[in-house]
Amino acid sequence: MPLTAAQQELRRTRLTGSSIAGLLGRSPWDSPLEAWELQRGLREFAGNDDTEAGNFMEDGIGRLALHKLPIDPETAKAAESPGTLLHPEFSDVFAVTPDLIVKSERIGIQIKNHLPWAAKRYRDKPLSTVRWHNHLLPGDKLMQCLLELDVVSKVYGGEWVWFLAAYFGGSHLRVYWIRRDTRTIEAMLAAGRNFWRRHLDPAGPASPPSPDCTCGGCGRGQAWWIGRWQHATAPMKLTPKELLSAPLPFGGDDDDAFGAITAGGRF
């Protein structure tokens, strides 16, 4: 859904789920400077027919994703958009606006309405033979999901799981399970704080990112991403057997959320 004026103002000086990949230099669409100009309102995002259609279709895609998840239909009716949430530990730095959450189930859903060609950016369809699908997502989409997961779990408490509902037209909906990858989240938050101090802090220099920036956060060869994004965006096809034995490229090793959910018999 379109953002309200109040939400836009909250997000203007913060890294958000939809802007963090661009600001930190990990988006294929925007450079850090272009993302910064959009964030600051110095350049207007010119919507198009696809974004307009997405605003109208988002609710239906979300409902279809909930239908595909193994949760009670009556429980799914409690899904809501919580509005814009600030990170409890870094409220001046990070803000997210999740598409849907179900508080009783501690799940969140990020919705993407794609054109069919966008399926090429995903490394494969979600597989029922593996628990998690982090390694199948484009890096910028994964960053958004991980930031939303971290903020929501800290705002509401408990162990949450995130899903990416990627819709490609017709009946082609893919629902990817996102695991909490603590090491990547911590590295991303540290890089984001560095970026914010130099480029978004209202009391700081708020200077535009540049190729020679030394903030250590805007993706100009800095080490925060630990080589993982190169691995995640490289073309690769694995068999289900290979996926089961392959190490997760994003390094997360905490299965606490999955254990909490399966222990309750909900998934």
N, C-alpha and C positions, 0 to 999 in steps of 0.2 A: 504494500500500500504506500501511497505517497507520504513523505514526511511532513509533519506539521511545522509551522514556523518555529515553535518552541524547540522541537527536536533538532531542527537545522541549526539553531543557535547553540544548543548544547554540543553539537558535534563539530562546530566550526573550528574550535581550537583543540580538538582531541583526535587521536588516531581511532578510527572506527573499524568495524569488521569489514566493510566494503572498501575502505581506503588504505588499510595497513599494508597490503601487498604492494600497492603502487608507491606509497611513501617510503617504504623500505627497499625499493628497487627490485621487487620480485614479481612484478606484473608484466604480462606481455602487451598490455594495452597502453599504459601510461608510464612515463618516466617519473622519478620523484618530484621533479619540478612541475610537471603537468598535474600530478596528483595533489601537490601542495597548492597550486593555483585554484583547483576545484575546491579543495578543503576550505580555503580562506575566502571563497566567494569571489575571487578575482577573475575567474573564468566560469561561465555558466555551462552547466551540462545540458546540451541540446538533446532532449529526448527524441525518440523516433517512434514509428509504428510498433516496433517490437517491444519497447519499454512500456508504451501505453497499453498494449495487449497484456503484457505481464502484470500490470497493476490490476487489471480486471480478472485475470485467470489465476492469480496467486492463491486465492482462497480455495478454489476447486482443486488445484494441484496439491495443496496441503491436506485437504480432506481425503484425496485419493491416497496420498502417502500414509496417512493415519490408518486408512482401511487396509493397507498392505502390511502394517505392523501387527504383531500378535498381542494386541491389547483389546480390552472389552470395548465394544462400540459405544456403550453409554459413557465410559470413561473418556473416550476420544472426543465426546461432545464438549468436554471441559477445556479443550485446547483453546489457547488465547494468545494474543500478541501482547507482550508485557510493556510495550513502549520502549523508550530509550533508557538503558540502564548504565550507570557509571561503575567502573571497577572500584570495589570498596577500599582497596589498598592504594590505588593510584587514580583517584576520582578526577583529578585535573588532566589526566593523560589519556585515558582510554574510555570509550563509550561504545556500546553495541545496541542494535535494535533488532532483536531476534524476530524471525517471522512467526513462529509458533512454539509454544511450550505447553507441556502437560505436567503441572506441578506434582500431582499425585503419583505419577509414574517416573518423574524426574528425567524426562526426555525433552529434547529440543529439536526443531527441524529448521534447517535453512533451505529455502526454495529457490531453484534456478529454472527459469523458463528459457530454454535454449532453442536456437534454430538447429535443424538436424545435423549440419556439418560440425557443430560444436562437440559432437560425440567423439571426434578424433582427438580432442584434447584429453580425454580420459583414457587411461591405460587399458581398461577392460571394463566389462560389466561386473556388478557386484556378484560375488560367488557365495553360495550358501555353504560351501565347504570350509570357509574360513570365517573367523569371528569378526575381523576388522578389515576395513577397506581404505585406510589412510593412504596406502601406497598406490592406490588406483586413481586418486584425485589429482587434478592440476594443482600446483603448489599454491597459487593465489586463492583457490577455493578452500584448500585445507587450512590456510592461515586464518581465513575468516571464521571457519567452523571452530578452530581451536580457541580463538579469542572469545567467541561467543560462549563456548563451553566453559572457559575459565571464569568469565564474569558472572554468568548465571549461577554456576555452582557456588561461587563465593557470596552472591547476593542472597540466594535462597537456602544454601546449605545442602549437605548430602552429596552423594555420588551420582552425577548426571552422565548421560550418554547423549551424544549428538548424532543427528542424521542429516545427510544432504540428499534432498529430493530433486534429482536432475530430470527435467522433463524435456523431451525432444520432439513433441508433436504426436498426434494420434493417441495410441495406447502405450507409447514408449516412455515409461517412467522408470527410472532407476533410483533405488533407495540405498544409499551407501551408509554403513555404520562407521562412525568416527570414534576412535579410542582416545582417551586422554594421554597425550604424549608430554609428560611433565618437562622433560629436558628441552624439547622444542619450544614449549610455551614459555619457559623461563628465559631462554635465549631471545625469543621474540619480544618479550616484555622489556628485557634489558635494552635491546636495540631500539625499541619504541621510545623508551624514556630518554635515551641519548638524542634521538631525533627531535623529540618534543622540546627539550631544553634549548636546542639551537634554533628550531624552525617554527614551533607552534606556541610556545609559552608566551602568554600576553605580556608578562613582565620581563621577558628575555629579548634577545636580538630579533627573533622572528624573521630571520633572514631566509631568502629562498635557497633551496638546495642547489648545489652546483657540482660539476665533475670533480673539483678539487676540495670538496667539503671534507672536513676532518672530524665530523661529529661522531663517526663510528656507528651510525645507525641507518644511513640512507642507501645502503646496498652498493656502494662504490668500491667493491673489492674487500669489504670488511669481513671479518671471520665469524660473524654471529651465526651465519647459516650453516657453518660446519660442513659444507659440501653436500648437504642433504638434498637441497633443491635441484642441483644438477642431476642427481640420481633420480629424483622423482619426476622430472620433466623429460628425461631421456626416453626415446621410444623403446618399448620392451613388451614382449608378450611371454607370460609364464603359464605353464600348465597348472591345473589345480594342485597336483602333487608337488610341483616346484614351489608354488606359493606357500604351501604348508610348511615347507622346510627352509624357506628363505628368511633371512633376518629382515625385520622391519626397517625400511630405509630411514624412518624418522626416529628410530632409536627408543621409542617408548617401551617400557618394560613393566608398567604397572597395570595389572588386570583387576584392580579393586572395583572399578565400576561394573565390569562384566560379572564378577563374582557376586556383587550386591544384587544385581538384577536377577541372575539365574537362581540365586538362593531363595528369592521370593517367589519363584515359579512363574514370573511374568513373561520371561522370554525363553 
